C-alpha cells in the first residue's frame, strides 16, 4: 500500500535556521558571536520560502547577516557565517539551515543584510532544449529591516520560537515595460515570528553525506559540505524509500531526510529517509528537457540546484545532460511500493519534475554526459492559478495553470490530485476554499499519467498565495 507521511513539527532548544534551500549549518552547541558568554540564552529558529516569477530560475545572494533587535536597540545575530543563498531553489519546502543559541529577550524587528547577487533565468528556443542565462543583480538596498507584527520572544525555558522569512521574488526582481528582467532587485521580505508548533518548522528536505552508522543505536551521522555533522535517529516508524534500510548505509551514501529536531538532544529524528546515492555523488534540480519526448527516454537535461561533492564536472546553476542506459533505479520520495515504479520510470520522465540523481563521481566528470544509477522524484512547489470550473470535491481534484519558472517548462494544464494526507495552508483549510482564478501553490510530485499521458500533480501541501 502506498504510504504518504506528512509529519508534525517539533523543534530543538537552540537557534534553528530553516529555509527553502540547503546551506551551511553550525554546531548545536555553538554560541553566536553576538551573544556574550554570561548572558542567558534561549531557543529560536528561522524558516524561509520564496514566490517565483516568469522564467527566473535562481536569485543567488550572499546573506551577510540576519539580526533580531529588541525595543532598546540590542541585536543578536541569527546566522553563522555569510552563506550564499538561492532564494528560488526550494518553493514551499523547509530544510535545516543553521543552529545557534541566542540571547534571551523580546525582539521586535529583523534586519537582513545582503551582499553580491546574481539572477538566473531560463532562455527557451522553440523546438530546442532550454538554457540558463545568468547576470549580475543590482540591489536597490543591501539592508532590509522588517518590523515584527508579533515579537520574537526567546526564553531560557520553554519551547523554542522562531522566524519565518518569505522572500517575495516576484515583487523583488524588476522588469521593464516589456516584461524583460532589468537586473535591478528591490529586496522584499515578509518576516513573521512563529511558534514551535508551526508546521513550517518541520524539515521537509535535508540532504547530506553519511559519515558513520551505528546499527545498535539506530542512528547514523551525516555531514554537510561545510563540515558540520548531525546525528540522525531512526526507529520503527521511520519510512525508508526504495526498500533501503539502516544496515545498507555506508560512508559512500548520500541521503535525503525529513523529520524533526529532538529538542532534548539536538539530534534529528527522521520520519523519512531516501538513499540518493551509494557511490558518493548526487545532483538535484528540475528536469528541463526530455529526449525523446515520448517513449523510453534516452537522456534528460537537469538544471542543477543541489550537488555533492562540488569537485565533479558539474556546477550549480548549469544545465547538465543525464544519459540513460535503462538500468537506473527509480523511486518516488514518500512512496514505498511497486506503484512508484509504475508511476515513475524511464518512460514517465517529464519536464518540470524535481529529481535527485546519484551514482559514482566518475560518471559526472562530463556535465554533458552524466551517467547515474539512481533517480528519485521529489516534492517541489508549483505556483499557478486555479482553472475556472475545474474544482471537483467528489474526485478531490482541481486544475491549475502553472506559472513562474515551472510554467515555462509546463505550459499544459495540470490536474492536482489530493489525498487523505494533503494539507491546506496559509489560511486555507480544504477544497471549499478554492475559487476560480485563485492564486495557489501546490507542493507535491509531478507525474505523467501512464494511461492518458496527462500531467498530474499529487498534492502534499496546498498553499493560499492570494495574500
C-alpha positions as CSV (number, residue, x, y, z in Angstrom):
1,X,0.0,0.0,0.0
2,X,1.3,3.4,-0.9
3,X,2.1,5.5,2.2
4,X,2.3,9.2,2.4
5,X,3.9,10.6,5.5
6,X,3.5,14.2,6.5
7,X,4.7,14.7,10.0
8,X,4.0,17.3,12.7
9,X,6.5,19.8,14.0
10,X,9.0,19.7,16.9
11,X,12.0,21.9,17.5
12,X,15.4,21.9,19.2
13,X,16.5,24.0,22.2
14,X,18.8,26.2,20.1
15,X,18.6,28.5,17.2
16,X,17.3,26.6,14.3
17,X,17.6,28.1,10.8
18,X,15.2,26.5,8.3
19,X,14.9,27.8,4.8
20,X,13.8,26.8,1.3
21,X,17.3,25.8,0.4
22,X,20.2,23.8,1.8
23,X,23.0,25.9,3.3
24,X,25.8,25.8,5.8
25,X,24.9,24.5,9.3
26,X,26.6,25.0,12.6
27,X,27.0,23.1,15.8
28,X,24.1,22.6,18.1
29,X,26.2,23.8,21.0
30,X,27.7,26.8,19.2
31,X,27.2,30.3,20.6
32,X,26.7,33.2,18.1
33,X,29.4,35.8,18.3
34,X,26.8,38.4,19.2
35,X,25.9,36.5,22.4
36,X,28.0,37.1,25.4
37,X,29.2,34.1,27.4
38,X,27.5,35.3,30.7
39,X,24.1,36.2,29.2
40,X,21.2,33.8,29.3
41,X,20.3,32.2,26.0
42,X,17.2,30.6,24.6
43,X,16.0,28.8,21.5
44,X,14.6,30.1,18.2
45,X,14.6,29.2,14.6
46,X,14.1,30.7,11.1
47,X,12.2,29.4,8.2
48,X,12.2,30.7,4.7
49,X,10.5,30.4,1.3
50,X,10.0,32.4,-1.9
51,X,7.5,33.2,-4.6
52,X,8.9,32.6,-8.1
53,X,8.1,34.7,-11.2
54,X,8.4,34.5,-15.0
55,X,11.4,32.4,-16.2
56,X,13.6,33.2,-13.2
57,X,15.4,30.0,-12.1
58,X,17.6,31.5,-9.3
59,X,18.3,34.5,-7.3
60,X,21.6,33.8,-5.5
61,X,22.8,36.4,-3.0
62,X,25.3,36.5,-0.2
63,X,23.5,36.8,3.1
64,X,25.9,38.7,5.3
65,X,23.7,38.6,8.4
66,X,20.3,38.2,9.8
67,X,19.9,40.1,13.1
68,X,17.0,40.4,15.5
69,X,16.7,43.7,17.5
70,X,14.8,44.4,20.7
71,X,13.0,47.7,21.7
72,X,16.2,49.0,23.3
73,X,18.2,48.6,20.2
74,X,20.1,45.5,21.3
75,X,20.7,43.0,18.5
76,X,21.6,39.3,18.2
77,X,22.9,37.6,15.1
78,X,20.8,34.6,13.9
79,X,23.0,33.3,11.2
80,X,26.5,31.8,11.3
81,X,28.9,32.9,8.6
82,X,27.8,34.6,5.3
83,X,26.3,31.8,3.1
84,X,25.3,32.3,-0.5
85,X,21.5,31.7,-0.7
86,X,19.5,30.8,-3.8
87,X,16.1,32.1,-2.8
88,X,14.4,30.3,-5.7
89,X,15.9,26.9,-5.1
90,X,13.0,25.5,-3.0
91,X,9.4,26.6,-3.1
92,X,7.1,25.6,-0.2
93,X,9.6,23.3,1.4
94,X,11.8,23.8,4.5
95,X,15.3,22.5,5.2
96,X,17.6,22.8,8.2
97,X,19.9,25.8,7.7
98,X,21.6,26.5,11.0
99,X,21.6,26.1,14.7
100,X,22.7,28.6,17.4
101,X,21.9,29.8,20.8
102,X,20.9,33.5,21.1
103,X,20.5,35.9,24.0
104,X,17.1,35.6,25.7
105,X,14.9,38.6,25.0
106,X,11.9,40.1,23.2
107,X,12.8,41.1,19.7
108,X,10.6,43.4,17.7
109,X,12.3,43.7,14.3
110,X,14.7,41.7,12.0
111,X,17.4,43.2,9.7
112,X,18.6,41.2,6.8
113,X,21.9,42.4,5.2
114,X,22.8,41.2,1.7
115,X,25.9,41.2,-0.5
116,X,26.7,40.3,-4.1
117,X,23.8,38.7,-6.1
118,X,23.1,37.1,-9.4
119,X,19.9,36.3,-11.3
120,X,19.5,33.2,-13.4
121,X,16.7,32.8,-15.9
122,X,15.5,30.2,-18.4
123,X,16.1,31.0,-22.1
124,X,13.9,28.9,-24.3
125,X,14.1,28.4,-28.1
126,X,11.3,26.9,-30.0
127,X,12.0,23.2,-30.6
128,X,15.3,23.2,-28.7
129,X,16.4,22.5,-25.2
130,X,16.3,25.4,-22.8
131,X,19.4,27.1,-21.5
132,X,20.1,29.1,-18.3
133,X,21.5,32.6,-18.5
134,X,22.9,34.4,-15.5
135,X,23.6,38.1,-15.0
136,X,24.7,40.2,-12.0
137,X,22.0,41.8,-10.0
138,X,22.0,45.3,-8.7
139,X,20.3,45.7,-5.3
140,X,18.4,48.9,-4.6
141,X,19.4,48.4,-1.0
142,X,21.7,45.9,0.8
143,X,19.9,46.1,4.1
144,X,16.2,45.4,4.8
145,X,14.6,45.9,8.3
146,X,11.2,44.3,8.8
147,X,9.2,45.1,12.0
148,X,7.5,42.0,13.6
149,X,3.8,42.2,14.0
150,X,4.2,39.8,16.9
151,X,7.6,39.9,18.7
152,X,10.0,37.1,18.8
153,X,10.2,36.1,22.5
154,X,13.3,34.0,23.2
155,X,13.2,32.4,26.6
156,X,15.8,30.3,28.6
157,X,13.0,27.9,29.4
158,X,10.0,26.6,27.5
159,X,9.6,25.8,23.8
160,X,11.7,27.2,21.0
161,X,10.4,30.1,19.0
162,X,11.4,31.3,15.6
163,X,11.0,33.4,12.4
164,X,9.5,32.6,9.1
165,X,11.2,34.6,6.3
166,X,9.5,34.8,3.0
167,X,11.4,36.4,0.1
168,X,9.0,37.8,-2.4
169,X,10.8,37.1,-5.7
170,X,8.0,38.4,-7.9
171,X,8.0,41.8,-6.1
172,X,11.8,42.0,-5.8
173,X,13.1,41.4,-9.3
174,X,12.3,44.4,-11.5
175,X,11.2,44.2,-15.1
176,X,10.8,46.8,-17.9
177,X,7.6,47.7,-19.7
178,X,8.1,44.7,-22.0
179,X,8.4,42.3,-19.0
180,X,12.1,41.8,-19.5
181,X,14.4,41.5,-16.5
182,X,16.4,44.7,-15.9
183,X,18.9,43.3,-13.4
184,X,17.6,45.5,-10.6
185,X,16.4,43.9,-7.4
186,X,14.4,45.6,-4.7
187,X,14.7,43.0,-1.8
188,X,11.2,42.5,-0.4
189,X,10.7,40.2,2.6
190,X,7.9,39.2,4.9
191,X,9.1,38.1,8.3
192,X,6.9,36.6,11.0
193,X,7.5,35.2,14.4
194,X,6.2,31.7,14.7
195,X,5.7,29.2,17.5
196,X,7.4,25.8,17.7
197,X,4.1,24.1,16.8
198,X,4.1,25.7,13.3
199,X,4.3,23.1,10.6
200,X,6.8,25.3,8.7
201,X,9.4,24.2,11.2
202,X,9.2,20.6,10.0
203,X,12.3,19.6,8.0
204,X,10.9,18.6,4.6
205,X,14.2,18.1,2.8
206,X,17.7,17.8,4.1
207,X,20.5,16.2,2.0
208,X,23.9,15.2,3.3
209,X,26.6,12.6,3.1
210,X,26.7,9.7,5.6
211,X,29.9,9.6,7.8
212,X,29.2,6.7,10.1
213,X,26.4,4.2,11.0
214,X,25.5,2.8,14.4
215,X,23.0,0.0,13.8
216,X,22.8,-0.9,17.5
217,X,21.9,2.7,18.5
218,X,19.6,3.0,15.4
219,X,21.4,6.2,14.3
220,X,23.8,7.5,11.8
221,X,25.9,10.6,11.4
222,X,25.7,12.9,8.3
223,X,27.9,15.8,7.2
224,X,27.1,18.7,5.0
225,X,29.6,20.4,2.6
226,X,30.6,23.0,5.3
227,X,31.8,20.1,7.5
228,X,29.1,20.3,10.2
229,X,27.8,17.0,11.3
230,X,24.4,15.9,12.6
231,X,23.3,12.7,14.3
232,X,20.1,11.2,12.8
233,X,17.9,8.9,14.8
234,X,15.6,6.3,13.2
235,X,13.0,3.9,14.6
236,X,10.3,1.6,13.6
237,X,8.1,4.4,12.3
238,X,10.8,5.8,10.0
239,X,9.9,5.3,6.4
240,X,12.7,4.1,4.1
241,X,12.2,4.8,0.4
242,X,13.3,2.3,-2.3
243,X,13.4,-0.7,0.1
244,X,16.5,0.8,1.8
245,X,17.4,0.3,5.4
246,X,19.9,1.5,8.0
247,X,22.1,-1.5,7.5
248,X,22.7,-0.6,3.9
249,X,24.2,2.8,4.7
250,X,27.9,3.3,4.2
251,X,30.4,6.2,4.2
252,X,29.7,6.5,0.4
253,X,26.0,7.0,0.9
254,X,24.2,10.3,0.3
255,X,20.7,10.6,1.8
256,X,17.7,12.9,1.9
257,X,16.0,13.1,5.2
258,X,12.8,14.6,6.5
259,X,11.9,14.8,10.2
260,X,12.1,17.0,13.3
261,X,14.8,18.2,15.7
262,X,14.9,16.4,19.0
263,X,14.8,19.3,21.5
264,X,16.4,17.3,24.2
265,X,19.5,16.1,22.3
266,X,19.7,18.4,19.3
267,X,19.7,15.4,17.0
268,X,17.4,14.8,14.0
269,X,14.6,12.3,14.4
270,X,13.9,11.1,10.9
271,X,10.4,10.2,9.7
272,X,11.6,9.6,6.1
273,X,15.0,8.6,4.6
274,X,15.8,8.2,0.9
275,X,19.2,6.9,-0.2
276,X,20.0,9.1,-3.2
277,X,23.4,7.6,-3.9
278,X,25.5,4.7,-2.6
279,X,28.6,5.8,-4.6
280,X,29.4,9.3,-3.4
281,X,27.9,11.5,-6.0
282,X,24.5,13.3,-6.1
283,X,22.9,16.1,-8.0
284,X,19.3,17.5,-7.9
285,X,17.1,20.0,-9.6
286,X,14.5,20.4,-12.3
287,X,14.3,18.4,-15.5
288,X,14.2,21.0,-18.3
289,X,14.1,18.7,-21.4
290,X,13.5,15.0,-22.1
291,X,14.7,13.2,-25.2
292,X,12.8,11.8,-27.0
293,X,9.5,13.5,-26.0
294,X,7.6,10.1,-25.8
295,X,8.5,6.6,-25.1
296,X,11.5,5.5,-23.0
297,X,13.9,8.4,-22.6
298,X,17.5,8.2,-23.6
299,X,18.5,11.4,-21.8
300,X,17.2,14.4,-20.0
301,X,18.6,17.8,-19.1
302,X,18.9,18.7,-15.4
303,X,19.0,22.2,-14.1
304,X,21.5,21.6,-11.2
305,X,20.3,23.2,-7.9
306,X,22.0,20.8,-5.5
307,X,25.3,19.0,-5.7
308,X,27.6,16.7,-3.7
309,X,30.6,16.8,-3.9
310,X,31.5,20.1,-5.6
311,X,34.6,18.6,-7.3
312,X,32.9,16.8,-10.2
313,X,32.4,18.2,-13.8
314,X,29.0,19.7,-12.7
315,X,28.5,23.1,-11.2
316,X,25.5,24.7,-9.5
317,X,23.3,26.7,-11.9
318,X,24.2,24.8,-15.1
319,X,22.1,22.5,-17.2
320,X,23.7,19.1,-17.4
321,X,22.7,16.2,-19.6
322,X,21.9,12.9,-17.9
323,X,22.3,9.9,-20.2
324,X,20.1,6.8,-19.5
325,X,21.0,3.2,-20.1
326,X,17.8,1.6,-18.9
327,X,19.4,0.1,-15.8
328,X,18.8,3.0,-13.5
329,X,16.8,2.5,-10.2
330,X,13.7,4.8,-10.0
331,X,11.9,5.9,-6.8
332,X,9.4,8.5,-5.5
333,X,10.1,10.2,-2.2
334,X,7.4,9.1,0.4
335,X,6.0,6.4,-1.9
336,X,7.2,2.9,-0.9
337,X,5.6,0.2,-3.1
338,X,5.5,-1.1,-6.6
339,X,3.1,1.6,-7.6
340,X,6.1,4.0,-7.6
341,X,7.7,2.0,-10.4
342,X,4.5,2.2,-12.4
343,X,4.2,6.0,-12.0
344,X,7.9,6.9,-12.4
345,X,10.3,5.2,-14.7
346,X,12.2,5.8,-17.9
347,X,9.0,6.4,-19.9
348,X,7.4,8.7,-17.3
349,X,10.1,11.5,-17.2
350,X,8.6,14.9,-17.6
351,X,10.0,18.5,-17.9
352,X,9.3,20.3,-14.6
353,X,9.9,17.3,-12.4
354,X,12.2,17.8,-9.4
355,X,14.6,14.9,-9.2
356,X,17.8,13.8,-7.5
357,X,20.3,11.6,-9.3
358,X,23.1,9.5,-7.8
359,X,26.0,7.4,-8.9
360,X,29.8,7.3,-9.0
361,X,31.6,10.6,-9.2
362,X,33.4,9.2,-12.2
363,X,30.1,9.3,-14.1
364,X,29.8,13.0,-13.5
365,X,33.2,14.1,-15.0
366,X,31.5,15.5,-18.1
367,X,28.4,17.6,-17.5
368,X,27.1,16.9,-21.0
369,X,27.2,13.1,-20.5
370,X,26.4,12.2,-16.9
371,X,25.7,8.6,-16.0
372,X,23.8,7.7,-12.8
373,X,22.5,4.6,-11.0
374,X,19.6,6.1,-9.1
375,X,16.9,8.7,-10.0
376,X,14.4,9.9,-7.3
377,X,11.4,12.0,-7.9
378,X,10.8,14.6,-5.1
379,X,8.4,17.3,-3.9
380,X,8.6,20.8,-5.3
381,X,6.3,23.8,-5.1
382,X,4.3,24.7,-8.3
383,X,2.7,28.2,-8.4
384,X,-0.3,28.8,-10.5
385,X,-3.9,29.8,-10.8
386,X,-7.0,27.6,-10.3
387,X,-8.7,26.8,-13.7
388,X,-12.3,28.0,-13.7
389,X,-14.8,25.2,-13.2
390,X,-12.1,22.6,-12.5
391,X,-12.8,22.1,-8.8
392,X,-14.3,18.6,-8.0
393,X,-14.7,17.9,-4.3
394,X,-16.1,14.4,-5.2
395,X,-13.0,13.4,-7.1
396,X,-10.7,15.5,-4.8
397,X,-9.2,17.2,-7.9
398,X,-8.8,20.6,-9.4
399,X,-6.7,22.0,-12.2
400,X,-4.0,24.7,-12.3
401,X,-2.2,26.7,-14.9
402,X,1.4,26.7,-13.7
403,X,3.3,30.0,-13.9
404,X,6.8,31.1,-13.0
405,X,9.9,29.1,-14.0
406,X,8.0,25.8,-13.9
407,X,5.3,27.3,-16.1
408,X,7.9,27.8,-18.9
409,X,8.6,24.0,-18.6
410,X,4.9,23.0,-18.1
411,X,2.7,25.1,-20.5
412,X,-0.1,22.5,-20.3
413,X,-2.9,22.5,-17.7
414,X,-2.0,20.3,-14.7
415,X,-4.6,18.2,-12.7
416,X,-4.0,18.3,-9.0
417,X,-5.0,15.2,-7.1
418,X,-5.4,15.4,-3.3
419,X,-5.0,12.5,-0.8
420,X,-6.2,12.0,2.7
421,X,-2.8,13.4,3.8
422,X,-2.9,16.6,1.8
423,X,-2.6,19.7,4.0
424,X,-4.0,23.1,3.2
425,X,-2.0,26.1,4.5
426,X,-1.7,29.8,4.6
427,X,-5.3,30.3,5.7
428,X,-7.0,27.6,3.7
429,X,-8.5,24.5,5.3
430,X,-9.8,22.5,2.4
431,X,-11.3,22.2,-1.1
432,X,-14.1,24.6,-0.2
433,X,-11.6,27.5,0.0
434,X,-10.6,27.1,-3.7
435,X,-12.2,29.6,-6.1
436,X,-11.8,30.1,-9.9
437,X,-8.7,32.0,-10.7
438,X,-7.3,31.9,-7.1
439,X,-3.5,32.0,-6.8
440,X,-2.2,28.8,-5.4
441,X,1.0,26.9,-4.7
442,X,0.8,23.1,-4.7
443,X,3.8,21.3,-3.2
444,X,4.0,17.7,-4.4
445,X,5.3,15.3,-7.0
446,X,4.7,15.9,-10.7
447,X,3.8,12.8,-12.7
448,X,2.8,11.7,-16.2
449,X,-0.4,9.6,-16.1
450,X,0.8,6.3,-17.6
451,X,-2.5,5.7,-19.2
452,X,-3.6,9.1,-20.5
453,X,-0.2,10.8,-20.7
454,X,-1.7,13.8,-18.9
455,X,0.3,15.8,-16.4
456,X,-0.8,15.1,-12.7
457,X,0.4,16.7,-9.5
458,X,0.0,14.7,-6.3
459,X,-0.5,17.4,-3.7
460,X,1.4,17.3,-0.4
461,X,0.6,20.9,0.6
462,X,-1.9,23.4,-1.0
463,X,-1.0,27.0,-0.1
464,X,-3.1,30.1,-0.4
465,X,-1.0,32.7,-2.4
466,X,-3.6,35.5,-2.5
467,X,-2.3,37.4,0.4
